[in-house]
């Protein structure tokens, strides 16, 4: 059940949230909100793959 929720969240993230890797964002120069979004996407992806 948990994995299905995270897979759904991962699909929603891909549609709604920006892709910073495609934009070429330098993480050392990212704002706090950009870092929070990046961290959220990493967290959801990690749990969707487990």
PDB file of N, CA, C and O in Angstrom:
ATOM      1  N   UNK A   1       0.821  -1.192   0.000  1.00  0.00           N
ATOM      2  CA  UNK A   1       0.000   0.000   0.000  1.00  0.00           C
ATOM      3  C   UNK A   1       0.867   1.259   0.000  1.00  0.00           C
ATOM      4  O   UNK A   1       0.611   2.201  -0.751  1.00  0.00           O
ATOM      5  N   UNK A   2       1.900   1.265   0.854  1.00  0.00           N
ATOM      6  CA  UNK A   2       2.780   2.428   0.961  1.00  0.00           C
ATOM      7  C   UNK A   2       3.500   2.682  -0.360  1.00  0.00           C
ATOM      8  O   UNK A   2       3.655   3.828  -0.781  1.00  0.00           O
ATOM      9  N   UNK A   3       3.931   1.618  -0.999  1.00  0.00           N
ATOM     10  CA  UNK A   3       4.668   1.758  -2.253  1.00  0.00           C
ATOM     11  C   UNK A   3       3.775   2.339  -3.348  1.00  0.00           C
ATOM     12  O   UNK A   3       4.239   3.142  -4.157  1.00  0.00           O
ATOM     13  N   UNK A   4       2.519   1.951  -3.383  1.00  0.00           N
ATOM     14  CA  UNK A   4       1.584   2.469  -4.386  1.00  0.00           C
ATOM     15  C   UNK A   4       1.373   3.975  -4.196  1.00  0.00           C
ATOM     16  O   UNK A   4       1.288   4.725  -5.169  1.00  0.00           O
ATOM     17  N   UNK A   5       1.291   4.401  -2.955  1.00  0.00           N
ATOM     18  CA  UNK A   5       1.109   5.828  -2.667  1.00  0.00           C
ATOM     19  C   UNK A   5       2.315   6.618  -3.146  1.00  0.00           C
ATOM     20  O   UNK A   5       2.163   7.675  -3.757  1.00  0.00           O
ATOM     21  N   UNK A   6       3.509   6.111  -2.872  1.00  0.00           N
ATOM     22  CA  UNK A   6       4.711   6.822  -3.290  1.00  0.00           C
ATOM     23  C   UNK A   6       4.872   6.808  -4.813  1.00  0.00           C
ATOM     24  O   UNK A   6       5.394   7.768  -5.379  1.00  0.00           O
ATOM     25  N   UNK A   7       4.441   5.759  -5.473  1.00  0.00           N
ATOM     26  CA  UNK A   7       4.491   5.744  -6.937  1.00  0.00           C
ATOM     27  C   UNK A   7       3.534   6.794  -7.509  1.00  0.00           C
ATOM     28  O   UNK A   7       3.858   7.469  -8.487  1.00  0.00           O
ATOM     29  N   UNK A   8       2.371   6.925  -6.905  1.00  0.00           N
ATOM     30  CA  UNK A   8       1.413   7.943  -7.331  1.00  0.00           C
ATOM     31  C   UNK A   8       1.972   9.346  -7.079  1.00  0.00           C
ATOM     32  O   UNK A   8       1.838  10.234  -7.921  1.00  0.00           O
ATOM     33  N   UNK A   9       2.597   9.538  -5.917  1.00  0.00           N
ATOM     34  CA  UNK A   9       3.213  10.828  -5.617  1.00  0.00           C
ATOM     35  C   UNK A   9       4.346  11.147  -6.585  1.00  0.00           C
ATOM     36  O   UNK A   9       4.521  12.302  -6.973  1.00  0.00           O
ATOM     37  N   UNK A  10       5.117  10.136  -6.976  1.00  0.00           N
ATOM     38  CA  UNK A  10       6.219  10.349  -7.913  1.00  0.00           C
ATOM     39  C   UNK A  10       5.690  10.816  -9.271  1.00  0.00           C
ATOM     40  O   UNK A  10       6.275  11.699  -9.898  1.00  0.00           O
ATOM     41  N   UNK A  11       4.597  10.230  -9.716  1.00  0.00           N
ATOM     42  CA  UNK A  11       4.002  10.657 -10.990  1.00  0.00           C
ATOM     43  C   UNK A  11       3.480  12.082 -10.890  1.00  0.00           C
ATOM     44  O   UNK A  11       3.629  12.872 -11.823  1.00  0.00           O
ATOM     45  N   UNK A  12       2.864  12.411  -9.750  1.00  0.00           N
ATOM     46  CA  UNK A  12       2.354  13.770  -9.549  1.00  0.00           C
ATOM     47  C   UNK A  12       3.504  14.772  -9.494  1.00  0.00           C
ATOM     48  O   UNK A  12       3.401  15.869 -10.044  1.00  0.00           O
ATOM     49  N   UNK A  13       4.592  14.401  -8.836  1.00  0.00           N
ATOM     50  CA  UNK A  13       5.764  15.276  -8.765  1.00  0.00           C
ATOM     51  C   UNK A  13       6.324  15.559 -10.147  1.00  0.00           C
ATOM     52  O   UNK A  13       6.721  16.685 -10.446  1.00  0.00           O
ATOM     53  N   UNK A  14       6.355  14.549 -10.974  1.00  0.00           N
ATOM     54  CA  UNK A  14       6.911  14.705 -12.314  1.00  0.00           C
ATOM     55  C   UNK A  14       6.082  15.689 -13.141  1.00  0.00           C
ATOM     56  O   UNK A  14       6.625  16.434 -13.957  1.00  0.00           O
ATOM     57  N   UNK A  15       4.787  15.688 -12.926  1.00  0.00           N
ATOM     58  CA  UNK A  15       3.903  16.575 -13.680  1.00  0.00           C
ATOM     59  C   UNK A  15       3.920  17.994 -13.102  1.00  0.00           C
ATOM     60  O   UNK A  15       3.986  18.966 -13.855  1.00  0.00           O
ATOM     61  N   UNK A  16       3.861  18.115 -11.787  1.00  0.00           N
ATOM     62  CA  UNK A  16       3.645  19.402 -11.141  1.00  0.00           C
ATOM     63  C   UNK A  16       4.942  20.165 -10.838  1.00  0.00           C
ATOM     64  O   UNK A  16       5.027  21.366 -11.095  1.00  0.00           O
ATOM     65  N   UNK A  17       5.936  19.479 -10.301  1.00  0.00           N
ATOM     66  CA  UNK A  17       7.144  20.161  -9.835  1.00  0.00           C
ATOM     67  C   UNK A  17       8.175  20.293 -10.946  1.00  0.00           C
ATOM     68  O   UNK A  17       8.233  19.457 -11.847  1.00  0.00           O
ATOM     69  N   UNK A  18       8.990  21.346 -10.884  1.00  0.00           N
ATOM     70  CA  UNK A  18      10.000  21.560 -11.929  1.00  0.00           C
ATOM     71  C   UNK A  18      11.146  20.558 -11.827  1.00  0.00           C
ATOM     72  O   UNK A  18      11.440  20.041 -10.750  1.00  0.00           O
ATOM     73  N   UNK A  19      11.786  20.294 -12.961  1.00  0.00           N
ATOM     74  CA  UNK A  19      12.940  19.405 -13.000  1.00  0.00           C
ATOM     75  C   UNK A  19      14.199  20.266 -12.991  1.00  0.00           C
ATOM     76  O   UNK A  19      14.527  20.912 -13.986  1.00  0.00           O
ATOM     77  N   UNK A  20      14.890  20.267 -11.872  1.00  0.00           N
ATOM     78  CA  UNK A  20      16.078  21.107 -11.742  1.00  0.00           C
ATOM     79  C   UNK A  20      17.278  20.523 -12.472  1.00  0.00           C
ATOM     80  O   UNK A  20      18.196  21.262 -12.827  1.00  0.00           O
ATOM     81  N   UNK A  21      17.295  19.229 -12.702  1.00  0.00           N
ATOM     82  CA  UNK A  21      18.417  18.652 -13.445  1.00  0.00           C
ATOM     83  C   UNK A  21      18.344  19.050 -14.917  1.00  0.00           C
ATOM     84  O   UNK A  21      19.378  19.281 -15.545  1.00  0.00           O
ATOM     85  N   UNK A  22      17.150  19.132 -15.469  1.00  0.00           N
ATOM     86  CA  UNK A  22      17.001  19.569 -16.853  1.00  0.00           C
ATOM     87  C   UNK A  22      17.322  21.049 -17.007  1.00  0.00           C
ATOM     88  O   UNK A  22      17.776  21.483 -18.065  1.00  0.00           O
ATOM     89  N   UNK A  23      17.085  21.825 -15.946  1.00  0.00           N
ATOM     90  CA  UNK A  23      17.374  23.253 -15.975  1.00  0.00           C
ATOM     91  C   UNK A  23      18.851  23.535 -15.727  1.00  0.00           C
ATOM     92  O   UNK A  23      19.316  24.654 -15.945  1.00  0.00           O
ATOM     93  N   UNK A  24      19.581  22.536 -15.278  1.00  0.00           N
ATOM     94  CA  UNK A  24      21.003  22.716 -15.001  1.00  0.00           C
ATOM     95  C   UNK A  24      21.253  23.527 -13.739  1.00  0.00           C
ATOM     96  O   UNK A  24      22.214  24.293 -13.678  1.00  0.00           O
ATOM     97  N   UNK A  25      20.407  23.371 -12.739  1.00  0.00           N
ATOM     98  CA  UNK A  25      20.537  24.112 -11.497  1.00  0.00           C
ATOM     99  C   UNK A  25      21.757  23.645 -10.719  1.00  0.00           C
ATOM    100  O   UNK A  25      21.961  22.447 -10.525  1.00  0.00           O
ATOM    101  N   UNK A  26      22.563  24.597 -10.276  1.00  0.00           N
ATOM    102  CA  UNK A  26      23.695  24.299  -9.412  1.00  0.00           C
ATOM    103  C   UNK A  26      23.169  24.254  -7.976  1.00  0.00           C
ATOM    104  O   UNK A  26      22.709  25.269  -7.455  1.00  0.00           O
ATOM    105  N   UNK A  27      23.233  23.095  -7.340  1.00  0.00           N
ATOM    106  CA  UNK A  27      22.646  22.937  -6.012  1.00  0.00           C
ATOM    107  C   UNK A  27      23.335  23.790  -4.956  1.00  0.00           C
ATOM    108  O   UNK A  27      22.724  24.106  -3.935  1.00  0.00           O
ATOM    109  N   UNK A  28      24.578  24.168  -5.173  1.00  0.00           N
ATOM    110  CA  UNK A  28      25.254  25.024  -4.197  1.00  0.00           C
ATOM    111  C   UNK A  28      24.718  26.454  -4.247  1.00  0.00           C
ATOM    112  O   UNK A  28      24.919  27.221  -3.305  1.00  0.00           O
ATOM    113  N   UNK A  29      24.039  26.819  -5.332  1.00  0.00           N
ATOM    114  CA  UNK A  29      23.478  28.164  -5.476  1.00  0.00           C
ATOM    115  C   UNK A  29      21.952  28.165  -5.405  1.00  0.00           C
ATOM    116  O   UNK A  29      21.324  29.192  -5.662  1.00  0.00           O
ATOM    117  N   UNK A  30      21.367  27.057  -5.070  1.00  0.00           N
ATOM    118  CA  UNK A  30      19.911  26.940  -5.033  1.00  0.00           C
ATOM    119  C   UNK A  30      19.346  27.619  -3.789  1.00  0.00           C
ATOM    120  O   UNK A  30      19.989  27.671  -2.741  1.00  0.00           O
ATOM    121  N   UNK A  31      18.136  28.134  -3.932  1.00  0.00           N
ATOM    122  CA  UNK A  31      17.462  28.746  -2.786  1.00  0.00           C
ATOM    123  C   UNK A  31      16.925  27.643  -1.871  1.00  0.00           C
ATOM    124  O   UNK A  31      16.939  26.462  -2.218  1.00  0.00           O
ATOM    125  N   UNK A  32      16.459  28.057  -0.707  1.00  0.00           N
ATOM    126  CA  UNK A  32      15.944  27.084   0.260  1.00  0.00           C
ATOM    127  C   UNK A  32      14.711  26.359  -0.267  1.00  0.00           C
ATOM    128  O   UNK A  32      14.543  25.164  -0.024  1.00  0.00           O
ATOM    129  N   UNK A  33      13.853  27.068  -0.981  1.00  0.00           N
ATOM    130  CA  UNK A  33      12.648  26.427  -1.527  1.00  0.00           C
ATOM    131  C   UNK A  33      13.025  25.431  -2.619  1.00  0.00           C
ATOM    132  O   UNK A  33      12.410  24.370  -2.721  1.00  0.00           O
ATOM    133  N   UNK A  34      14.017  25.751  -3.430  1.00  0.00           N
ATOM    134  CA  UNK A  34      14.476  24.823  -4.458  1.00  0.00           C
ATOM    135  C   UNK A  34      15.090  23.583  -3.821  1.00  0.00           C
ATOM    136  O   UNK A  34      14.881  22.469  -4.303  1.00  0.00           O
ATOM    137  N   UNK A  35      15.841  23.765  -2.746  1.00  0.00           N
ATOM    138  CA  UNK A  35      16.433  22.623  -2.044  1.00  0.00           C
ATOM    139  C   UNK A  35      15.345  21.759  -1.400  1.00  0.00           C
ATOM    140  O   UNK A  35      15.453  20.533  -1.381  1.00  0.00           O
ATOM    141  N   UNK A  36      14.303  22.400  -0.877  1.00  0.00           N
ATOM    142  CA  UNK A  36      13.199  21.646  -0.274  1.00  0.00           C
ATOM    143  C   UNK A  36      12.472  20.813  -1.323  1.00  0.00           C
ATOM    144  O   UNK A  36      12.140  19.654  -1.079  1.00  0.00           O
ATOM    145  N   UNK A  37      12.227  21.399  -2.484  1.00  0.00           N
ATOM    146  CA  UNK A  37      11.569  20.665  -3.577  1.00  0.00           C
ATOM    147  C   UNK A  37      12.442  19.510  -4.029  1.00  0.00           C
ATOM    148  O   UNK A  37      11.950  18.401  -4.239  1.00  0.00           O
ATOM    149  N   UNK A  38      13.732  19.761  -4.178  1.00  0.00           N
ATOM    150  CA  UNK A  38      14.663  18.711  -4.599  1.00  0.00           C
ATOM    151  C   UNK A  38      14.699  17.573  -3.580  1.00  0.00           C
ATOM    152  O   UNK A  38      14.669  16.398  -3.946  1.00  0.00           O
ATOM    153  N   UNK A  39      14.763  17.934  -2.300  1.00  0.00           N
ATOM    154  CA  UNK A  39      14.764  16.921  -1.236  1.00  0.00           C
ATOM    155  C   UNK A  39      13.490  16.104  -1.214  1.00  0.00           C
ATOM    156  O   UNK A  39      13.531  14.889  -1.019  1.00  0.00           O
ATOM    157  N   UNK A  40      12.352  16.762  -1.415  1.00  0.00           N
ATOM    158  CA  UNK A  40      11.061  16.068  -1.449  1.00  0.00           C
ATOM    159  C   UNK A  40      11.025  15.061  -2.590  1.00  0.00           C
ATOM    160  O   UNK A  40      10.582  13.927  -2.411  1.00  0.00           O
ATOM    161  N   UNK A  41      11.494  15.482  -3.772  1.00  0.00           N
ATOM    162  CA  UNK A  41      11.480  14.594  -4.924  1.00  0.00           C
ATOM    163  C   UNK A  41      12.395  13.392  -4.707  1.00  0.00           C
ATOM    164  O   UNK A  41      12.057  12.277  -5.104  1.00  0.00           O
ATOM    165  N   UNK A  42      13.541  13.610  -4.083  1.00  0.00           N
ATOM    166  CA  UNK A  42      14.464  12.507  -3.783  1.00  0.00           C
ATOM    167  C   UNK A  42      13.825  11.550  -2.791  1.00  0.00           C
ATOM    168  O   UNK A  42      13.909  10.335  -2.971  1.00  0.00           O
ATOM    169  N   UNK A  43      13.182  12.074  -1.741  1.00  0.00           N
ATOM    170  CA  UNK A  43      12.532  11.255  -0.731  1.00  0.00           C
ATOM    171  C   UNK A  43      11.425  10.381  -1.358  1.00  0.00           C
ATOM    172  O   UNK A  43      11.348   9.182  -1.089  1.00  0.00           O
ATOM    173  N   UNK A  44      10.585  10.989  -2.183  1.00  0.00           N
ATOM    174  CA  UNK A  44       9.483  10.256  -2.800  1.00  0.00           C
ATOM    175  C   UNK A  44      10.028   9.198  -3.768  1.00  0.00           C
ATOM    176  O   UNK A  44       9.544   8.066  -3.782  1.00  0.00           O
ATOM    177  N   UNK A  45      11.018   9.556  -4.564  1.00  0.00           N
ATOM    178  CA  UNK A  45      11.585   8.603  -5.514  1.00  0.00           C
ATOM    179  C   UNK A  45      12.219   7.421  -4.798  1.00  0.00           C
ATOM    180  O   UNK A  45      12.043   6.274  -5.211  1.00  0.00           O
ATOM    181  N   UNK A  46      12.954   7.692  -3.732  1.00  0.00           N
ATOM    182  CA  UNK A  46      13.608   6.622  -2.956  1.00  0.00           C
ATOM    183  C   UNK A  46      12.568   5.649  -2.417  1.00  0.00           C
ATOM    184  O   UNK A  46      12.748   4.434  -2.503  1.00  0.00           O
ATOM    185  N   UNK A  47      11.490   6.175  -1.866  1.00  0.00           N
ATOM    186  CA  UNK A  47      10.461   5.298  -1.297  1.00  0.00           C
ATOM    187  C   UNK A  47       9.632   4.593  -2.358  1.00  0.00           C
ATOM    188  O   UNK A  47       9.101   3.512  -2.105  1.00  0.00           O
ATOM    189  N   UNK A  48       9.512   5.183  -3.538  1.00  0.00           N
ATOM    190  CA  UNK A  48       8.759   4.529  -4.605  1.00  0.00           C
ATOM    191  C   UNK A  48       9.542   3.359  -5.186  1.00  0.00           C
ATOM    192  O   UNK A  48       8.947   2.410  -5.696  1.00  0.00           O
ATOM    193  N   UNK A  49      10.864   3.417  -5.115  1.00  0.00           N
ATOM    194  CA  UNK A  49      11.692   2.359  -5.674  1.00  0.00           C
ATOM    195  C   UNK A  49      11.936   1.201  -4.701  1.00  0.00           C
ATOM    196  O   UNK A  49      12.265   0.096  -5.130  1.00  0.00           O
ATOM    197  N   UNK A  50      11.781   1.442  -3.409  1.00  0.00           N
ATOM    198  CA  UNK A  50      12.033   0.386  -2.411  1.00  0.00           C
ATOM    199  C   UNK A  50      11.070  -0.755  -2.524  1.00  0.00           C
ATOM    200  O   UNK A  50      11.155  -1.714  -1.757  1.00  0.00           O
TER     201      UNK A  50
END
